[in-house]
């Protein structure tokens, strides 16, 4: 009698952080570089990787960094959908190898790069890709970035 009740409870109980996969935890906790951006407008790709410097990232960065020790992270790339980049539906996709991780050149905030701690899912940094559109008034377009105060990527 207790077993059927436990099964029903499991089906109706709200999801908690403990029920997320590690990539879903990073996605749920992701801080985008601009508050006007919504993850629900992006196809989101994640790859678990070990990084030490910005050279280890499969996307452009907003600056250089060198960590004291290698760190396991979730690398994420968010691609606005639909767009010239993709027509895939919004949602999380986890890839197992770097060769499977999509790489995009430029795109402004149609392509957002994100690095999250692998254990906690906390965002260590996020930024929009380089914007190759014509600058307004001759000045380059400023791209939003997010780095929390204690980020090792600063």
Secondary structure, DSSP 8 states (H G I E B T S, - for coil): -HHHHHHHHHHHS---GGGS-HHHHHHHH---SSTT--GGGEEEEEEEEEEEEGGG-SS--SS--EEEEEEEEEEEEEEESSSSS----SEEEEESSGGGS------GGGEEEEEEETTT--EEEEEE----S--GGGS-----EE--TT-TT-
